[in-house]
Amino acid sequence: MIQHKSIQPKSFIGKQADDLSNLILEQIKPIYHSLGIIVPIKSCSIIHYLDILNDMSVTNLAKQLNQSHQLIKQKLPKLQKLGLIHQQNDENDKRRTTYHLTESGQQQALLLTQHSMYSVYQHLSDEVGADINQVLASAILCLKQKDLFTRFQESNL
């Protein structure tokens, strides 16, 4: 008889986080489609920030969203192609390019605001029995303060 090694589900937190992210993305698609929201789901935060702050460079967006410069830069061309944003060269610094919402982008930002997923996520948090956003933010903060490598070394002393 072959014995299988036991699987420790708690060691798959990264996979579970990825599964949750993918499930949310798939389940939001029909909601956004029904509302006429064309913003790519993973780019909604860019639209929100440009709606609030309007005149932002890739560097500013990356800092505000706590994402890499490269990731933000990859998302902008699709938003431009959809006609949601436009870029403008800074008159004072030719190396600097800023991004702004177009009229269509402003309409999409309004739809995103009017149909916020906040209450949906709040109900889900209530059902789970924990503030999902707070748990995820706390886990991220803890890992930034002490990385997995350090934790792994400490657990194997």
Secondary structure as the mmCIF struct_conf table of DSSP 4:
data_model
#
loop_
_struct_conf.conf_type_id
_struct_conf.id
_struct_conf.beg_label_comp_id
_struct_conf.beg_label_asym_id
_struct_conf.beg_label_seq_id
_struct_conf.end_label_comp_id
_struct_conf.end_label_asym_id
_struct_conf.end_label_seq_id
HELX_LH_PP_P HELX_LH_PP_P1 ILE A 2 ILE A 7
HELX_RH_3T_P HELX_RH_3T_P1 PRO A 9 PHE A 12
HELX_RH_AL_P HELX_RH_AL_P1 ILE A 13 LEU A 35
TURN_TY1_P TURN_TY1_P1 GLY A 36 GLY A 36
BEND BEND1 VAL A 39 VAL A 39
HELX_RH_3T_P HELX_RH_3T_P2 ILE A 41 SER A 43
HELX_RH_AL_P HELX_RH_AL_P2 CYS A 44 LEU A 53
BEND BEND2 ASP A 55 ASP A 55
STRN STRN1 MET A 56 MET A 56
HELX_RH_AL_P HELX_RH_AL_P3 VAL A 58 LEU A 65
TURN_TY1_P TURN_TY1_P2 ASN A 66 ASN A 66
HELX_RH_AL_P HELX_RH_AL_P4 HIS A 69 LYS A 81
TURN_TY1_P TURN_TY1_P3 LEU A 82 GLY A 83
BEND BEND3 LEU A 84 LEU A 84
STRN STRN2 ILE A 85 ASN A 89
BEND BEND4 GLU A 91 ASN A 92
TURN_TY1_P TURN_TY1_P4 LYS A 94 ARG A 95
STRN STRN3 THR A 97 LEU A 101
HELX_RH_AL_P HELX_RH_AL_P5 GLU A 103 GLN A 114
TURN_TY1_P TURN_TY1_P5 HIS A 115 HIS A 115
BEND BEND5 MET A 117 MET A 117
HELX_RH_AL_P HELX_RH_AL_P6 TYR A 118 VAL A 128
TURN_TY1_P TURN_TY1_P6 GLY A 129 GLY A 129
BEND BEND6 ALA A 130 ALA A 130
HELX_RH_AL_P HELX_RH_AL_P7 ILE A 132 GLN A 145
BEND BEND7 LYS A 146 LYS A 146
HELX_RH_AL_P HELX_RH_AL_P8 LEU A 148 SER A 155
TURN_TY1_P TURN_TY1_P7 ASN A 156 ASN A 156
#
